[in-house]
Amino acid sequence: MEFYTFNKESGKQISKFNSDFIMSRIIQTDKSTNIACMHLDKNGIVGYHQAVVPQLLLILSGEGTVRNDQEEYIKVQAGDAVFWEKDEWHETKTTEGLTAIVIESNELNPSLFMPIKKEI
């Protein structure tokens, strides 16, 4: 399990074409990729299971906890990204609710695009 950040501070100012915004890069793939938005209500849970392919979880809003096979839950919040390798056991849960984007693909290498989260 690896932790990255895609918050505003990790982004790059874009001014090309008279633009004025910050873009935080996340991932690039050439192979088939599944992208979904996951909504967990209060006390929601994605049960403990093995990742079928490498998986990247991007927390958009709310907060929760994640774990791998170590059984230690680690807090995640908006702007955090969690990466699990293929076959890695993992679980996500929340008491207050959270919304996240899930990216699944055999070709994910988030370290090429996002900085490692310094504090966990």
Secondary structure, DSSP 8 states (H G I E B T S, - for coil): -EEEE-SGGGSEEE-GGG--EEE------SS-EEEEEEEE-TT-EEEEEE-SS-EEEEEEEEEEEEE-TT---EEEETTEEEEE-TT-EEEEE-SS-EEEEEEEES---GGGTS-B-S--
